[in-house]
Amino acid sequence: MLFDRRWLAPGVAVAVLAITALFGAVVDPAYADHLLAENGPVEVASAVLHVVAAGMALILWRKFGGLAGALAVTEVLMALREVDAHKAFTHFGVFTTRLYARPDVPMIEKVLAATAVLAIVVLVAASFWASRREILDLFHRRAPAFYGLATMPVVIVTLKEIDGLPRMLARVGVLLSERADAISHSVEELGEMALPLLTMALLVQIARSGAPRPVASAPVAPHGAEPHPTA
């Protein structure tokens, strides 16, 4: 079955990057701006898909426990980010350095934002730490779900780097063309919409992987019995 292929998540990730870049290269920039605008169709669709993925993860967590719960937490946080919850109560997003570096932002706002970020980091880290045995089991079995799990952070970091590339280049005096900027924006926004789809595929792979296998151990002879000799 397709979900049993180890290359599924990496292959889909590469295809997403290629297709989204092609979209930005061929679609009219004005139409692309309409689709990719803040709170536009793509961003709303991303939020909805994250909610669906979170619901799917919660269902699997209730059935299997473990890693699906950590993915449910992650998807809920991603859905909140898509609806701009990370900057709804502050001057800037709680994950941006501007919030903490600018002197015109009240200190109490900085402290509360930093506390919220710390709580999120602890929550996500604790969720995955609680699933470490299952993750190690997937790794030792070279299960397709492990490759899907490993692909997710790589895709997220790649999308963030592509999104920030125009600003990084602008700081050194390099301005991208309108088309190049449209490609960067398309890859970041449409790529983020693909993230919950990758999560759903990963959840299917986790379900097909089953519960973690127990570590094999040598049989123990009953008390007072002679152990059987081995050849």
Secondary structure as UniProt FT lines:
FT   HELIX           2..4
FT   TURN            6..7
FT   HELIX           8..26
FT   HELIX           29..36
FT   TURN            38..39
FT   HELIX           41..64
FT   HELIX           67..82
FT   TURN            83..84
FT   HELIX           85..87
FT   TURN            94..95
FT   HELIX           97..101
FT   TURN            103..104
FT   HELIX           107..130
FT   HELIX           132..140
FT   TURN            141..142
FT   HELIX           144..171
FT   TURN            172..173
FT   HELIX           178..209
FT   TURN            223..224
//
